[in-house]
Amino acid sequence: MRKLMAGALAPMLLVPGGGAAAAGDGGVQALHLVDMAPLSLPIVDTGRLEGVLQLKLVLDLADDAAASRAEDRMPVLRSAALSAGLEFARLHASGLRPVDAVRLDADMTAAMQAADPAITRVLIVEVAATRG
């Protein structure tokens, strides 16, 4: 697990006006991001392995202290992500259609905030469902 530097990501941030925010803009708050190791989850349908759901998540936390605690609590947070991801893969994923990233985002954010209320949101950096 590694903490991502907000300064490197600031040029990529979108602000409500529709433009990208620069690192020196006064309207951008500091980001406290913690990278999670990738997850590979089975897509099971009627007792058969139908595919694999692959996820790459980044946690956005309230402050630096919360980010440090999250790094220390990563096994608990990873367990919550695995649980939510397995449930999503079982109910809503298929290797034959696109992943509903909006639903996945809502499910992951709710599960991760239950595990640690300092998590403001879960960023889905990569998602793929493959048949196999």
C-alpha angles and dihedrals in degrees: 000000000000135000114240120226113242093207092064091051098042096090088059097053120111119219125206092261089067097251131107118263120232123219092254098049113122094218096063118091120213114268123227104199129175120190119223123208112257119272125219111193129183119243104218125187123178091345095307129109104245100171149312130276111209121197137182113192135186121195120221109207134193098246146343093276091054090048091053091048090048091055089052092047095045095123090058093044092047089051090054091048092048092050094049092043093051091050091049092047091050096048108027113017133091134169088225101060138039119278115256094236093179092059092041090052092051093046094046094046093050093048095045094046089052088055093045121008090200089073106101095186144342116237116210102213097173133009131173137162116202130186116238 
